Amino acid sequence: MKRILVLLFLVASFCGCDMLLSTTGGSNLNSMSQTELGKAVKELLQVSADNSLEKLGVANGFFKNSDVKIPFPPALQKVEEKLKQVGLTNQVDQFTEKLNRSAEDAATGVKEIFKTAITQMTINDALSIVLGGEDAATQYMKKTTTAAITSKVSSVVAKSNEKIKLASYWTPLATKYNTLMSLTGGAQVNTDLTQYVTEKAVEGIFKTMAKEEKVIRTKTSAQTSSLLQRVFGGSNSSTSTSTGSSSSTGSSATKTGASTSGKTSTSTSGKTGSTSTGGSGSTTVKKH
């Protein structure tokens, strides 16, 4: 598969993107201009990003979402178990909730970063996304925005931790645990909560975005514009277009007596540079 993609991009470089689209075999893509394709992919990116941030950047967006909920730091699992053993289950649960509240705050602050990455996308990026897997758009965003988003999220998380007084929930737990460890000779605990929440928040954002992208690629109901339907709607969009074209052509041919059952009628317009063929299996080729 990688070799095929490399060859396709070589074709794009030397022969132009229009030829590359025609080599993919998709009738919808074959009839689209580079501008339309770019707009469609940018829309895919924007809708995926917006949907993800709207779901995560609200109360319980992380905390009540099993896919991205931030747990008590796994590296401190022994801490959690020991604290619950000594009757601090409620405090542990409260602390875990506050971790997720910080992530929810952070999710609302990265929208502009995504927007900038989308505007900077090239036609080759767009082609890579169309020809790529079900999360190709998310991978593009991950590649181009992770550094900026991590910096932004870290800043927001740090401020959020101060606002919700996360330390007031964590310090008593850490102190209690360290006291117990001092009695048994165990290792003391000291973890960077801001870094932990930041990493899990960024991971959750991209994980949710990948799910949103897959939905848009595979479900017509999620393709909120005709442009998205043309690029990602597959055979359904193509079939409806072809059927309409066949019906219109067939009607015209019947009036002129040029078409009978089982035969095919063809009309050509030199002005528009387009050719349409009546009957089933009609295709449309648009020159750009």
C-alpha positions as CSV (number, residue, x, y, z in Angstrom):
1,M,0.0,0.0,0.0
2,K,2.8,2.4,0.9
3,R,4.4,1.8,-2.5
4,I,1.1,2.5,-4.3
5,L,0.8,5.8,-2.4
6,V,4.4,6.8,-3.3
7,L,3.7,6.1,-6.9
8,L,0.5,8.2,-6.8
9,F,2.3,11.1,-5.3
10,L,5.0,10.9,-8.0
11,V,2.2,11.0,-10.5
12,A,0.9,14.1,-8.8
13,S,4.2,15.8,-8.9
14,F,5.0,15.2,-12.6
15,C,1.5,14.9,-14.2
16,G,-0.7,17.1,-12.0
17,C,-3.3,16.4,-9.4
18,D,-6.2,16.1,-11.9
19,M,-4.5,13.0,-13.4
20,L,-3.9,11.6,-10.0
21,L,-7.6,11.9,-9.2
22,S,-8.6,10.0,-12.3
23,T,-6.2,7.2,-11.5
24,T,-7.9,6.5,-8.2
25,G,-11.0,5.3,-10.1
26,G,-13.5,7.3,-8.1
27,S,-16.1,8.8,-10.4
28,N,-16.9,11.5,-7.8
29,L,-13.3,12.5,-7.4
30,N,-12.7,12.4,-11.1
31,S,-15.3,15.1,-11.7
32,M,-13.9,17.4,-9.0
33,S,-11.5,20.3,-9.3
34,Q,-8.5,20.7,-7.0
35,T,-10.2,23.6,-5.3
36,E,-13.3,21.5,-4.5
37,L,-11.3,18.6,-3.2
38,G,-9.3,20.9,-0.9
39,K,-12.5,22.5,0.4
40,A,-14.0,19.1,1.1
41,V,-11.0,17.8,3.1
42,K,-10.8,21.1,5.0
43,E,-14.4,20.7,5.9
44,L,-13.8,17.1,7.1
45,L,-11.0,18.4,9.3
46,Q,-13.0,21.3,10.7
47,V,-16.2,19.3,11.4
48,S,-14.2,16.5,13.0
49,A,-12.3,19.0,15.2
50,D,-15.4,21.0,16.1
51,N,-17.4,17.9,17.0
52,S,-14.6,16.6,19.2
53,L,-14.0,19.8,21.1
54,E,-17.8,20.3,21.6
55,K,-18.1,16.9,23.2
56,L,-15.0,17.1,25.4
57,G,-15.0,20.8,26.4
58,V,-18.1,20.6,28.6
59,A,-18.8,19.3,32.1
60,N,-18.2,15.6,32.2
61,G,-16.8,15.6,28.7
62,F,-13.9,13.6,30.0
63,F,-15.1,12.5,33.4
64,K,-18.2,10.7,32.1
65,N,-16.7,9.5,28.9
66,S,-15.2,6.0,29.3
67,D,-13.1,6.3,26.2
68,V,-11.1,9.3,27.4
69,K,-11.7,9.5,31.2
70,I,-8.4,10.3,33.0
71,P,-7.9,7.8,35.7
72,F,-5.8,8.0,38.9
73,P,-2.2,8.1,37.5
74,P,-1.4,4.4,36.6
75,A,2.1,5.0,37.9
76,L,0.5,5.6,41.3
77,Q,-1.8,2.6,41.4
78,K,-0.2,1.4,44.6
79,V,-0.9,4.8,46.1
80,E,-4.6,4.6,45.1
81,E,-5.0,1.1,46.5
82,K,-3.3,2.0,49.8
83,L,-5.3,5.1,50.3
84,K,-8.6,3.3,49.7
85,Q,-7.5,0.7,52.2
86,V,-7.2,3.3,54.9
87,G,-10.6,4.8,54.2
88,L,-9.9,7.6,51.7
89,T,-12.0,6.3,48.8
90,N,-14.1,9.4,48.6
91,Q,-11.0,11.6,48.5
92,V,-9.4,9.5,45.8
93,D,-12.6,9.8,43.7
94,Q,-12.8,13.5,44.2
95,F,-9.2,13.9,43.1
96,T,-9.8,11.8,40.0
97,E,-12.8,14.0,39.1
98,K,-10.7,17.2,39.4
99,L,-8.1,15.7,37.0
100,N,-10.8,15.4,34.4
101,R,-12.2,18.9,35.1
102,S,-8.8,20.3,34.1
103,A,-8.8,18.4,30.9
104,E,-12.3,19.6,30.1
105,D,-11.2,23.2,30.6
106,A,-8.2,22.6,28.3
107,A,-10.2,21.1,25.4
108,T,-12.0,24.5,24.9
109,G,-8.7,26.3,24.3
110,V,-7.3,24.6,21.2
111,K,-9.8,25.4,18.5
112,E,-7.7,28.1,17.0
113,I,-4.7,25.9,16.7
114,F,-6.7,23.4,14.7
115,K,-8.1,26.2,12.5
116,T,-4.6,27.4,11.7
117,A,-3.4,23.9,10.7
118,I,-6.5,23.5,8.4
119,T,-5.8,26.8,6.6
120,Q,-2.2,25.8,6.0
121,M,-3.1,22.4,4.4
122,T,-1.7,21.8,0.9
123,I,-3.4,20.0,-2.0
124,N,-0.9,17.1,-1.5
125,D,-2.0,17.0,2.1
126,A,-5.6,16.8,0.9
127,L,-4.9,14.0,-1.5
128,S,-3.1,12.0,1.2
129,I,-6.1,12.4,3.5
130,V,-8.6,11.2,0.8
131,L,-6.4,8.3,-0.2
132,G,-5.5,7.4,3.4
133,G,-7.1,5.4,6.1
134,E,-10.2,6.1,8.2
135,D,-8.2,8.4,10.5
136,A,-5.9,10.0,7.9
137,A,-7.3,13.5,8.7
138,T,-6.7,13.0,12.4
139,Q,-3.2,11.8,11.7
140,Y,-2.5,15.0,9.7
141,M,-3.8,17.1,12.6
142,K,-1.7,15.1,15.1
143,K,1.4,15.6,13.0
144,T,1.0,19.3,12.5
145,T,-0.5,20.4,15.8
146,T,0.7,18.2,18.7
147,A,3.5,20.5,19.8
148,A,1.3,23.6,19.8
149,I,-1.6,21.8,21.4
150,T,0.5,20.3,24.1
151,S,1.9,23.7,25.0
152,K,-1.6,25.3,25.0
153,V,-3.2,22.5,27.0
154,S,-0.3,22.5,29.6
155,S,-0.9,26.2,30.2
156,V,-4.6,25.8,30.6
157,V,-4.3,22.8,32.8
158,A,-1.8,24.6,35.1
159,K,-4.3,27.5,35.5
160,S,-7.2,25.1,35.9
161,N,-5.4,23.1,38.5
162,E,-5.0,26.4,40.5
163,K,-8.6,27.4,39.9
164,I,-10.0,24.1,41.2
165,K,-7.3,23.8,43.9
166,L,-6.2,20.4,42.7
167,A,-3.3,20.5,45.0
168,S,-5.7,20.7,48.0
169,Y,-7.0,17.3,46.9
170,W,-3.7,15.8,46.0
171,T,-1.4,17.1,48.8
172,P,-3.3,15.4,51.7
173,L,-3.4,12.1,49.7
174,A,0.3,12.3,48.9
175,T,1.1,13.3,52.5
176,K,-0.9,10.5,53.9
177,Y,0.7,8.0,51.6
178,N,4.2,9.2,52.2
179,T,3.6,9.0,56.0
180,L,2.5,5.3,55.6
181,M,5.6,4.6,53.4
182,S,7.9,6.2,55.9
183,L,6.7,3.7,58.4
184,T,7.3,0.7,56.1
185,G,10.4,2.0,54.3
186,G,8.5,2.3,51.0
187,A,9.3,4.9,48.3
188,Q,7.9,8.4,48.6
189,V,5.6,9.8,45.9
190,N,5.9,13.0,44.0
191,T,4.3,13.3,40.6
192,D,3.8,16.2,38.1
193,L,0.1,16.4,37.8
194,T,0.1,19.1,35.1
195,Q,2.2,17.0,32.8
196,Y,0.0,13.9,33.4
197,V,-3.3,15.7,32.7
198,T,-1.8,17.4,29.7
199,E,-0.7,14.2,28.1
200,K,-4.0,12.4,28.8
201,A,-6.0,15.4,27.5
202,V,-4.1,15.6,24.3
203,E,-4.5,11.9,23.8
204,G,-8.2,12.1,24.4
205,I,-8.7,15.0,22.0
206,F,-7.1,13.1,19.1
207,K,-8.8,9.8,20.0
208,T,-12.2,11.5,19.9
209,M,-11.4,13.3,16.7
210,A,-10.5,9.9,15.0
211,K,-13.9,8.6,16.0
212,E,-15.6,11.6,14.6
213,E,-13.7,11.4,11.4
214,K,-14.6,7.8,10.9
215,V,-18.3,8.6,11.4
216,I,-18.1,11.4,8.8
217,R,-16.4,9.1,6.3
218,T,-18.8,6.2,6.7
219,K,-22.2,7.7,7.5
220,T,-24.2,9.8,5.1
221,S,-26.1,11.4,7.9
222,A,-22.9,12.8,9.3
223,Q,-21.8,14.3,5.9
224,T,-23.4,17.7,6.5
225,S,-22.8,19.2,3.1
226,S,-23.0,18.1,-0.6
227,L,-19.3,18.5,-0.9
228,L,-18.6,16.0,1.9
229,Q,-21.1,13.6,0.3
230,R,-19.4,13.9,-3.1
231,V,-15.9,13.0,-1.7
232,F,-16.8,10.6,1.1
233,G,-20.3,9.5,0.2
234,G,-19.1,6.6,-2.0
235,S,-21.4,4.9,-4.4
236,N,-24.6,6.3,-2.9
237,S,-23.9,9.9,-4.0
238,S,-22.7,8.7,-7.4
239,T,-25.7,6.5,-7.9
240,S,-28.2,9.2,-7.2
241,T,-26.4,11.6,-9.6
242,S,-26.2,9.1,-12.4
243,T,-29.8,8.1,-12.0
244,G,-31.0,11.6,-12.3
245,S,-28.8,12.1,-15.4
246,S,-30.1,8.9,-17.0
247,S,-33.7,9.9,-16.4
248,S,-33.3,13.3,-17.9
249,T,-31.4,12.0,-21.0
250,G,-33.9,9.2,-21.5
251,S,-36.8,11.6,-21.4
252,S,-35.2,13.8,-24.0
253,A,-34.4,10.9,-26.3
254,T,-37.9,9.6,-26.1
255,K,-39.4,12.8,-27.3
256,T,-37.1,12.9,-30.3
257,G,-37.6,9.2,-31.1
258,A,-33.8,8.7,-30.9
259,S,-33.9,6.1,-28.1
260,T,-35.7,2.8,-27.7
261,S,-35.7,0.1,-25.0
262,G,-32.4,-1.6,-24.6
263,K,-30.5,1.1,-26.7
264,T,-28.3,3.9,-25.5
265,S,-28.5,7.6,-26.4
266,T,-25.6,9.9,-26.3
267,S,-25.4,13.7,-26.2
268,T,-22.4,15.9,-26.4
269,S,-21.9,19.5,-25.6
270,G,-18.8,21.1,-26.9
271,K,-19.5,24.3,-25.1
272,T,-19.3,22.9,-21.6
273,G,-16.6,20.3,-22.4
274,S,-18.8,17.6,-20.8
275,T,-20.1,14.3,-22.1
276,S,-23.1,12.4,-20.7
277,T,-24.3,9.0,-21.7
278,G,-27.9,8.0,-21.1
279,G,-29.0,4.6,-19.7
280,S,-27.5,2.7,-16.8
281,G,-23.9,3.1,-15.9
282,S,-23.7,6.7,-17.1
283,T,-20.5,8.6,-16.3
284,T,-19.6,12.3,-16.2
285,V,-16.2,13.7,-16.9
286,K,-15.6,17.3,-16.2
287,K,-12.6,19.1,-17.6
288,H,-10.9,21.6,-15.3
